[in-house]
Amino acid sequence: MQVLGSFGLDPVLFAAQLVNFLVIAWVINRFLLRPLMANVKARGEKIAQGLRDAENARRSLEEASAKGEKMLQQASAEAYQLLQNARDQAERLRAAALERAGRDADRLIAEARAVMELERAEMERAVQGLSLRLSGRILESAVEGLFSEEEKARVVARGLERIGRVSRS
């Protein structure tokens, strides 16, 4: 113990300081370091959980983005198909309308030709009747002074009969 005294150390004081140091170390460890380390550990776990959540969110975002892109492509393909179907249907309707219009035009032309033929025949009969009457008057005027009334009537009737036969053939 004297050796310690030669170095200027008091063993009682040294033991008291050693006990004080151990008590303070225990108090600091118990009330300061443990809660602090628990907080550091909890914070580390929260940070790790946050990083895992961020990674999961990034993956989910990538998956959602891929799904969205796929849905957009599908919607675009469906829209293109709908548009193509509408164009095809419009073309079919246009072709059907043109066909109907052609049939209607052919029918109207046939009806118009039939009406024209009837009117032509009617006009021919009217012209024939008019020409017979006119020919009769001309014949009457031509034979006026040459024959008696009875002969004149016979000649005119016979001439009109001949003219009628010629115009019918």
C-alpha positions in Angstrom: 0.0 0.0 0.0 2.9 2.1 0.4 3.8 1.8 -3.1 0.5 3.4 -4.0 1.2 6.2 -1.5 4.6 6.8 -3.2 2.7 7.5 -6.4 0.4 9.8 -4.7 -2.6 7.5 -4.6 -4.7 7.1 -1.5 -6.2 3.6 -1.6 -9.4 4.6 0.3 -9.9 7.6 -2.0 -9.2 5.4 -5.0 -11.7 2.7 -3.8 -14.3 5.5 -3.2 -13.7 6.9 -6.7 -13.9 3.5 -8.2 -17.2 2.8 -6.5 -18.4 6.3 -7.6 -17.4 5.6 -11.2 -19.1 2.2 -11.2 -22.3 3.7 -9.7 -22.3 6.6 -12.3 -21.5 4.1 -15.1 -24.4 1.9 -14.0 -26.8 4.9 -13.7 -25.7 6.3 -17.1 -26.1 2.8 -18.6 -29.4 2.1 -16.9 -31.1 5.5 -17.4 -29.3 7.1 -20.3 -27.6 4.6 -22.6 -30.3 1.9 -22.6 -33.2 4.3 -23.5 -30.9 6.0 -26.0 -29.9 2.7 -27.6 -33.5 1.6 -27.6 -34.4 4.8 -29.4 -31.6 4.4 -31.9 -32.6 0.8 -32.5 -36.3 1.7 -32.9 -35.3 4.5 -35.3 -33.1 2.1 -37.2 -36.0 -0.3 -37.5 -38.4 2.5 -38.6 -35.8 3.6 -41.2 -35.4 0.0 -42.4 -39.2 -0.4 -42.5 -39.5 2.9 -44.4 -36.9 1.7 -46.9 -38.8 -1.6 -47.4 -42.0 0.3 -47.8 -40.4 2.6 -50.3 -39.1 -0.4 -52.2 -42.5 -2.1 -52.1 -44.2 1.2 -53.2 -41.6 1.5 -56.1 -42.4 -2.1 -57.2 -46.1 -1.4 -56.9 -45.8 1.7 -58.9 -43.8 -0.1 -61.6 -46.5 -2.9 -61.7 -49.3 -0.3 -61.8 -47.4 1.6 -64.5 -47.0 -1.6 -66.5 -50.6 -2.5 -66.0 -51.7 1.0 -67.0 -49.5 0.8 -70.1 -51.0 -2.6 -71.0 -54.5 -1.3 -70.4 -53.7 1.7 -72.5 -52.5 -0.5 -75.3 -55.5 -2.7 -75.0 -57.8 0.3 -75.1 -56.0 1.7 -78.1 -56.3 -1.6 -79.9 -60.0 -1.8 -79.0 -60.6 1.7 -80.1 -58.8 1.0 -83.4 -60.9 -2.1 -83.9 -64.1 -0.2 -83.1 -63.1 2.5 -85.6 -62.3 -0.1 -88.2 -65.6 -1.9 -87.6 -67.5 1.4 -87.9 -65.7 2.2 -91.2 -66.5 -1.2 -92.5 -70.1 -0.9 -91.5 -70.3 2.6 -93.1 -68.8 1.2 -96.3 -71.4 -1.7 -96.3 -74.2 0.8 -95.7 -73.0 3.1 -98.4 -72.7 0.2 -100.9 -76.2 -1.0 -99.9 -77.6 2.5 -100.4 -75.9 2.8 -103.8 -77.3 -0.5 -104.8 -80.8 0.5 -103.7 -80.4 3.8 -105.5 -79.4 2.0 -108.6 -82.4 -0.4 -108.4 -84.7 2.6 -107.8 -83.2 4.5 -110.7 -83.6 1.5 -113.0 -87.2 1.0 -111.9 -87.9 4.7 -112.4 -86.3 4.6 -115.9 -88.4 1.5 -116.8 -91.6 3.2 -115.5 -90.7 6.4 -117.5 -90.1 4.4 -120.6 -93.5 2.6 -120.2 -95.3 5.9 -119.7 -93.4 7.4 -122.7 -94.5 4.4 -124.9 -98.1 4.8 -123.8 -98.0 8.5 -124.5 -96.3 7.9 -127.9 -99.0 5.3 -128.9 -101.7 7.8 -127.8 -100.1 10.6 -129.7 -99.8 8.3 -132.8 -103.5 7.6 -132.6 -104.3 11.2 -132.2 -102.1 12.2 -135.1 -103.6 9.4 -137.2 -107.1 10.6 -136.4 -106.1 14.2 -137.2 -104.5 13.2 -140.4 -107.6 11.1 -141.4 -109.8 14.1 -140.8 -107.5 16.5 -142.6 -107.2 14.0 -145.5 -110.9 13.8 -145.6 -111.4 17.6 -145.8 -108.7 17.8 -148.5 -110.4 15.0 -150.5 -113.8 16.7 -150.1 -112.3 20.0 -151.3 -110.6 18.2 -154.2 -113.8 16.5 -155.4 -116.1 19.4 -154.6 -117.1 20.4 -158.1 -116.4 17.1 -159.9 -119.0 14.7 -158.5 -122.5 14.8 -157.2 -123.1 14.8 -153.5 -123.8 11.1 -153.4 -120.7 10.2 -155.5 -118.6 12.7 -153.6 -119.6 10.9 -150.2 -118.7 7.5 -151.7 -115.3 8.7 -153.1 -114.4 10.4 -149.8 -115.4 7.4 -147.8 -113.4 5.1 -150.0 -110.4 7.3 -150.0 -110.5 7.6 -146.2 -110.8 3.8 -145.9 -107.7 3.4 -148.1 -105.7 6.0 -146.1 -106.7 4.3 -142.9 -105.5 0.9 -144.1 -102.2 2.4 -145.3 -101.5 4.2 -142.0 -102.2 1.1 -139.9 -99.7 -1.1 -141.7 
